[in-house]
Amino acid sequence: MRLVVIAMLIAAAARAEYLRIEQPFGGMECASCTEFVLKRLTARAGVESALVDQKGAFVVTLKPGNT
């Protein structure tokens, strides 16, 4: 399940024309799973930051200049 989320967010980040991507996600209640996904996202080139908001959505902020 984690890999599907990572793949979706990385694919969105790779084609991004936006500086912020918000992807609602449910079913990930494990804190270590969430931390794993966030670490993988922030390790990607072009990703400024990644977090999970109060609504349970992943929010990825891209570095300026991504197209």
VOBA-1610 file (N, C-alpha, C; in pm, whole numbers, padded with zeros to 5 digits, always signed):
BEGIN
Met+00082-00119+00000Met+00000+00000+00000Met+00087+00126+00000Arg+00196+00124+00078Arg+00284+00240+00084Arg+00343+00272-00052Leu+00382+00168-00122Leu+00446+00189-00252Leu+00352+00253-00352Val+00224+00220-00343Val+00126+00281-00433Val+00117+00431-00406Val+00113+00468-00278Val+00105+00610-00242Val+00231+00682-00287Ile+00345+00622-00261Ile+00472+00683-00301Ile+00476+00701-00452Ala+00437+00597-00525Ala+00439+00605-00672Ala+00347+00715-00722Met+00227+00727-00664Met+00132+00831-00707Met+00188+00971-00681Leu+00244+00990-00563Leu+00294+01123-00529Leu+00420+01158-00607Ile+00506+01061-00630Ile+00627+01087-00708Ile+00590+01117-00853Ala+00495+01042-00907Ala+00451+01067-01045Ala+00391+01207-01057Ala+00312+01245-00958Ala+00253+01379-00960Ala+00361+01485-00948Ala+00461+01461-00864Ala+00569+01558-00847Ala+00655+01568-00972Ala+00674+01457-01041Ala+00759+01457-01160Ala+00698+01540-01273Arg+00565+01543-01283Arg+00498+01617-01390Arg+00440+01748-01341Ala+00475+01788-01221Ala+00409+01901-01157Ala+00432+02033-01229Glu+00326+02108-01238Glu+00334+02246-01283Glu+00296+02337-01167Tyr+00268+02278-01055Tyr+00224+02351-00937Tyr+00333+02343-00831Leu+00332+02435-00739Leu+00429+02433-00632Leu+00378+02359-00509Arg+00249+02322-00509Arg+00192+02249-00395Arg+00095+02144-00445Ile+00112+02024-00394Ile+00023+01913-00429Ile-00039+01862-00300Glu-00171+01850-00297Glu-00241+01795-00181Glu-00315+01671-00226Gln-00282+01557-00166Gln-00341+01430-00204Gln-00408+01367-00083Pro-00543+01367-00080Pro-00612+01301+00032Pro-00579+01152+00033Phe-00563+01099+00152Phe-00532+00957+00164Phe-00588+00905+00294Gly-00644+00787+00291Gly-00698+00725+00411Gly-00640+00586+00431Gly-00651+00536+00551Gly-00610+00400+00579Gly-00467+00384+00628Met-00392+00492+00640Met-00256+00481+00690Met-00255+00534+00833Glu-00284+00445+00928Glu-00291+00486+01068Glu-00159+00469+01140Cys-00067+00395+01082Cys+00061+00366+01145Cys+00155+00486+01131Ala+00203+00537+01243Ala+00291+00655+01239Ala+00421+00624+01166Ser+00473+00503+01181Ser+00599+00470+01114Ser+00580+00461+00962Cys+00463+00417+00917Cys+00435+00413+00773Cys+00428+00555+00716Thr+00361+00641+00788Thr+00351+00781+00746Thr+00490+00844+00740Glu+00571+00819+00842Glu+00706+00874+00845Glu+00790+00820+00729Phe+00772+00692+00696Phe+00843+00631+00584Phe+00811+00703+00453Val+00682+00726+00430Val+00639+00793+00307Val+00692+00936+00302Leu+00684+01007+00413Leu+00732+01145+00416Leu+00883+01152+00390Lys+00960+01061+00446Lys+01105+01059+00422Lys+01136+01032+00276Arg+01062+00939+00215Arg+01084+00907+00074Arg+01049+01025-00015Leu+00944+01095+00018Leu+00904+01211-00063Leu+01006+01323-00054Thr+01051+01354+00068Thr+01144+01465+00084Thr+01282+01433+00028Ala+01311+01306+00006Ala+01440+01268-00053Ala+01442+01288-00205Arg+01326+01311-00266Arg+01317+01328-00411Arg+01368+01466-00453Ala+01436+01468-00565Ala+01482+01596-00620Ala+01360+01681-00655Gly+01365+01805-00622Gly+01255+01896-00656Gly+01150+01910-00549Val+01159+01829-00442Val+01061+01839-00334Val+01119+01923-00222Glu+01050+02029-00190Glu+01093+02119-00083Glu+01057+02061+00053Ser+00930+02017+00068Ser+00885+01960+00195Ser+00764+01871+00171Ala+00738+01786+00269Ala+00621+01699+00265Ala+00568+01686+00407Leu+00437+01685+00421Leu+00375+01670+00552Leu+00238+01607+00538Val+00182+01567+00651Val+00045+01518+00655Val-00034+01621+00734Asp-00140+01675+00672Asp-00219+01778+00741Asp-00322+01714+00834Gln-00401+01799+00903Gln-00499+01749+00999Gln-00611+01668+00935Lys-00634+01686+00805Lys-00739+01613+00735Lys-00691+01476+00688Gly-00564+01445+00710Gly-00510+01316+00667Gly-00464+01317+00523Ala-00433+01433+00470Ala-00386+01444+00331Ala-00236+01469+00330Phe-00168+01409+00233Phe-00028+01439+00211Phe-00020+01572+00137Val+00065+01661+00185Val+00086+01790+00121Val+00233+01798+00083Val+00260+01809-00046Val+00396+01813-00097Val+00419+01951-00156Thr+00522+02020-00110Thr+00560+02150-00163Thr+00683+02131-00248Leu+00675+02177-00373Leu+00785+02160-00467Leu+00874+02283-00468Lys+00999+02262-00503Lys+01092+02374-00517Lys+01054+02454-00640Pro+01073+02584-00640Pro+01045+02665-00758Pro+01127+02618-00878Gly+01066+02627-00995Gly+01135+02587-01117Gly+01099+02449-01165Asn+01018+02375-01090Asn+00974+02243-01137Asn+00870+02260-01247Thr+00884+02184-01350Thr+00784+02186-01458Thr+00750+02046-01498
//
